[in-house]
Amino acid sequence: MQIKPVNDSSRETCFLNVPRKIYANDPNWTCPLDAEIRDIFIPSRNKKLEYGEAQRWILTDKGGALIGRIAAFYDKRRAFKEKPYAGGIGFFECIDDYKAAHMLFDTAKAWLVERGMEAMDGPVNFGENYVNQGLLVDGFMPQAYGMPYNKPYYKQLFEEYGFRTYFEMYSYHLDLTKPFPERQVQFARHIASKNEYAFEHFKFQNHEKYLKDIVSIYNEVWSHFHDDYIPLEYDEIEKMMIEAKPIIREEYIWFIYHQQKPIGMLITFPDINQILRKLNGKLDFIGKLKFLWAKATTPVTRARLLIAGVLPEYHKTGVIGAGYMKHVDELRKHGIKELESSWIGDYNTTVNRLYRLLGAEKVKTHITYRHLFDQNATFKRFMSE
């Protein structure tokens, strides 16, 4: 076997093609867009690279056939904030062969050690964690947009190498063709009727205001859960929302205000994997034509709730449930029959409890692992709340 760094366009193409070989004929897999994966590793397209580095590798067998890939990265603002200093690995794909996986992990580890890291977390995304985060260990079915899919044997490859569970992430599915429990509906409507609260959906014509509200809410909520949290910046969320404009429905994104202060939000995207699975990751001229045709002819009946949060001091008010109900009302009006809420960390007891009360079913589990380079060091799971 031979491992090679991705240092030219030819090897980048190989990096993109590895999963196409791993998942050939797997009906559960949807190929992500090549352009989206490329952008993650381009400094001008990914602001996180201003504060760190990233490197990719491909793995070939003795005949030169592609059999694996991996990426390693770190963000100086987060990596050195507390012990153990941790970088990340992601975009791991590999045949069912421990020696091949071992070589990929070893290569990423050596690169991170050279840069002062003491641990590596993975699989993680080099960017915001609402996409490409975690290893699927339960719920091997077609995934929603941005949610990673992998082969069941990946779990063994990670754990045999010494990765241990840092935290679990759950995906809940809600059948919107069925009514919510009446008690929960009445309570949500009661909270929504209070004059002190206001609920608005996103509007592109006033997008600067709403994007500033997203940044404000996101930073306050997520800093509560993560001691090493790096604040989201306005231009990051603006880039994501502008690029996603062709698929966004304004009525799927809701904000909650208390006396005009933004205190909560729910950001839901149509599950365009129902369309993307027909493109095989290509969005060239022909791919764009296919996309437009599929968008016009394929009913999108699923949606994914990417981000949901309310300021900590409002956790017990029930206001997030009221906002959730308003946003679900709009989803139903637009033909959405199934809502996936993903992902919710095992440490977020408030949101996990909310989805259970609403009758949502926990159908998928992803794991973010941590591997300590000093195996004698004390391992601690991520904890919050």
PyMOL commands that set and color helices and strands:
alter all, ss='L'
color gray80, all
select helices_A, chain A and resi 9-22+34-40+47-51+76-79+98-114+154-161+182-192+204-225+234-243+250-252+273-276+285-297+312-314+319-333+349-357
alter helices_A, ss='H'
color red, helices_A
select strands_A, chain A and resi 2-5+52-60+66-75+86-94+119-122+135-138+164-175+197-201+253-258+261-270+302-310+338-345+361-372
alter strands_A, ss='S'
color yellow, strands_A
deselect
rebuild
show_as cartoon
